[in-house]
Amino acid sequence: MAQLDFVNDYMEGCAPEILARLAETNYEKTTGYGTDPYTAAATECIRKVAQAPEAEVFLLSGGTQTNRTVIGALLKPWEGVIATVTGHISTHEAGAIESLGHKVFELPEVEGKLQADDVERAFVKWEQDGNREHMPNPGLVYISHPTETGTLYTKSELEALSDIAHRHGAKLFLDGARLGYGLGAKDTDVTLADIARTCDAFYIGGTKVGALFGEAVVFPKPNTAPHFFTYMKQQGALLAKVRILGIQFETLFTDDLYIRLGRHADELAEKVRDALVAKGYDVVFGSTTNQTFVKLTDQQYQVLSARIGLSFWDKPDADHTIVRIATSWATREEDVDAMIELL
């Protein structure tokens, strides 16, 4: 096992504040399936921060399960979803969306992001195709914030994608598995309220940002996905003990804990990137959040991976490997300093 480990951002358990609340409430008896007071409190906290007083909030256990359940509920059987070629639903979800019978329309990425012009062309191409009745139509646009490569959408980019999707009768869905690291980023102009205003659905990731597990699905406008509760049950996504999730999200959205946890990881990631650049390493993809990507010679990769836990990302050519260094809400600065020394 590596002495230092930066493989991903969900290696630790949970924020101490959450652990304390779970212990304090452990022997309480509450009703199940989200009818408990903690889930109600978490819902109100999220509505307040998102400035969406009528939002519907549902708590699920993990990211792939959440993407599959939300996308399945939003799409009709003959519809598909637009995503980048590097989008999580396009790559690391084992065909979960396709297994529902929905096509993923893959478009190019620029810094990990969908481009508004490409999305517009995809809609127009389908609408102008004389054989479109024989084809699935794009009914949803899927984005991640942060993206798979740690980059962030701007407010204007979100607004443009929202406008295009809605003009073509589709919806916009934002995967927020690492949303805390996006909201806590130094140079972002996007708030949770901006996301709620522009997106038809999004989720707030807890698994990778301080919770033991859990994602909070938000539909800013009620009845966006009718009978979503029942659909969750059908998909095996409804927990009996939703209160475990409710306690966690209520805690994360008390005293700005969610943002503070994200900002901590972002600041340490920036320290890593500055050190890599200073030492002459090739930092790629332009991440401004908790994930850092660096192109190593294969010799560098062999030497460093023996001492530092790194995540393989890509093999761009015969002599180089791109790796990911992930800081998290729980990363200690002394571990970052030790890694920098090894570099």
C-alpha positions, 0 to 999 in steps of 0.5 A: 500500500502506498504511503500517501494516497490521493487516488480518489475523494471518497476514501475516508468515512465522513465529516466528524460533524456528521458522525456526531449527529448520527451517534446522537440520534442513533437510538431515536425511532423515526418513520421510514422512507423519507417521512422522518423529521430529519429528511424534512429538515434537510429538504428545507435547508436545501430549498433555502440555499437553492432559493427554490421554496417549492423544490422537491428533494429526494435522497438516494444512496449513490451516484450511478444509481442517482443518474440512472434513476433521474434520467430514467424518470425524465425520459420517455422510452423513445428519447435519449440523452446528450452528454460529452464523450467524457461524461460519467454516463458515457464512460464509468457507469457500465452502460447503466443508461443504455440498460434502460433502453435510452441512447446516449448521444455523445458530443465533443468536449472542450475542457470537459464541457459541452459547448452550446453550439454543439448542443444546438446542432445536435437538436437541429440535426434531429429535427431536420432529419427526414427519417427522424421518426425512425430514430430516438430523439434527444430529450435531455441534456446531461452535464457534470459540475465539476466535470470529469476533469475538474473544470467548471461551467460558468453561469453564462454557459449554464444559461445558454445550455438551459435556453437551448434545451428548453427551446427544443423541448428538452430538459437540463440535468446536472450531475453534482457528484462533486458539487461541493468542490465546484461551489467552494472553488475560488473563481466560480460565479455559479451558486446553488441558486443559479443551478436551481434556476437553470436546471430542471434537475440536479443532484448534490453529491454527498458521497464524495464531499463529506458524507458516508454516502448519499446524493440529494436529487433536487427538482426545483419545480414540483412535478417535473418527474411525476411519481418519482418516489414510486419510480425510485422504489421500482428501481431499488433506489428507495431506502427504508432508513432515509433518515440516515441520509436526512441527518447527513444532508441537514448537517452538511447544509448547516453553517455552510459545512458543505461549502467549507469542506469543498473549499478545503480540498480545492485549496490543497489541490491548488497547492499541489498544482502550483508545486507540480508546475514549479517542479516542471511537471505537465499539468493538463486539463485546467482543473480548478477544483479538487482533482489534478491531472498530470502527464508523466513519463512512464518512468516517472509514473513507476517511481511515483506510484510506488510511493504515492497512491495515484489514479490512472487516467489515460495513456495518451501515447506509448511513453506517457501516462496521465494520472489523477491526484485527488484531494478531499474534504479530509485531506491533511495539509501535511500529507500534501506537503509530504507528497510535494517533497517526493515529487 
